[in-house]
Structure formats: C-alpha cells, structure tokens
Amino acid sequence: NTSLMLFPTPINNTFITGWRYDSKRRTVGNLVVAGNQAKGVPLELHIVGVIPTKWARYFNSKFILNGSIPLPLYQPEVVDTAAVFTDELNVTIGIFGVRQKEGGINMGILD
C-alpha cells in the first residue's frame, strides 16, 4: 500500500492499494488511466477515520473514482459547507484514473 502525502507529511487515515503505473501506462486526454485489469489488481483509495473536508473535496476532484468520498451532511442531501472534518469513515473506493494538472480542472481547492 502507499500512503498519500502532502509533501513532506503523510496524510493520516488515507492510503492507496493496487497495481501501480508502469512505463506502459495509458494517457487519455488530461487523465492517466489507473490499475491493470490484465493483472486483476484494481487501484483503490482507502480512508479509515476522519479527514479534513478540504482533502475529501480535493480527492473527489483529483481522482476519477467509482463513487465519491462522503462529505458531512447538514440535512439529508445537503452538504454541510461549514464542516471542517468528515464523519468517521471506513471506505474503499475504486480509482479509474487521475486527473492531470495540464489542461485539467483547477485544483485550487486546498487554498
């Protein structure tokens, strides 16, 4: 597994497992396709515990996920924009790809 880092500090409660990119990785537009289906090992994001909501929004934007990281709700189907941390999480989400900065979305979420 690989811990995610906000260089040089590892981000607590988050890690990625699965097949890593090799020299034959496939790029489609502004994203890099993740995982290796021939090897049968999907790339997955794991979050166990509480993380800042800024990180959750960033991960939801940076990675192309099979779902999304749950954000705290103010009421059913209304995201609590004032929340600083997520609820206690124990999620595993498949990663289809990673959006690249060049020509991709604005990643100013952590500002």
PyMOL commands that set and color helices and strands:
alter all, ss='L'
color gray80, all
select helices_A, chain A and resi 53-62+108-110
alter helices_A, ss='H'
color red, helices_A
select strands_A, chain A and resi 2-6+9-17+27-28+31-33+44-49+63-65+73-75+78-79+89-99
alter strands_A, ss='S'
color yellow, strands_A
deselect
rebuild
show_as cartoon
